[in-house]
Amino acid sequence: MAKAVFHEPFNFSSRKRNVGWGVKASEAPQTFPEELVAAAVAAGAATRVPPRRKAKSRSNQGESDS
């Protein structure tokens, strides 16, 4: 799934599955399948939101040196 901010309403019918979506414009990021987000960005109806990265975990976190 991919996130994007939609600037205008966007209707999309999948070429891979028998499904379609009607997306309403919103300032908040919305999550949809990559296929839909790619088509909306190409049509100029949306802007991608980069994925959030998890913080790096330390391998020795919580261990004590005894």
N, C-alpha and C positions, 0 to 999 in steps of 0.2 A: 504494500500500500504506500502511496505517496501523498504528501501534503502540498496544498497550494492555496493561495488567496485568489478568489474569483472576483473580478472587477465588473463582470456583467453576467447575466444569465447564460447558461450553456447547456445545450441538449446534445447527448451523445448516444449512439447505438453501437454496441460492441460488434466487432467483426469476428471475434473468437467465441463468444457465447451468445446465447439468445436472451439478451438483456439490454436495457437502455437506462440512462439516467437523465434527470432534469435537475441541474444544479442552480441554486439561487446565489446571486452575488452577496458577498459578505466580507467584512474587513477581517474577520477571524479566520485562521487557517482551517481548511476542511480536508478530510482524509478520503481518498478515492483510489481505485485501482490505477496503476501506472499507465495503462492504456488510455484511460480517460484524461488524466493529468497531462500526458504528453500531447494529446490532441488539443486540449484547451490552451496550453502554452503556445503551440504552433499557430493556433487561430488568434492569439492575442487576447484571449478572454481571461487568462489567469497568469499568476506569477508563482513559480515554485518556492517552497519554503524548505531550506536545507534541513536535513535530519539532525536531531540533537545527538550529540556524542556522549557516551557514558564516560564518567571520570575514570582515569586509570586507577586500578586497584593495586595496592602494594602487596607483593607476595609474602612479605614478613609481617604484615599488619596483624596485631593481636598476639604475636609470639613474643616471648620474653627471652632474654639472653641470660641463662643461669649457669 
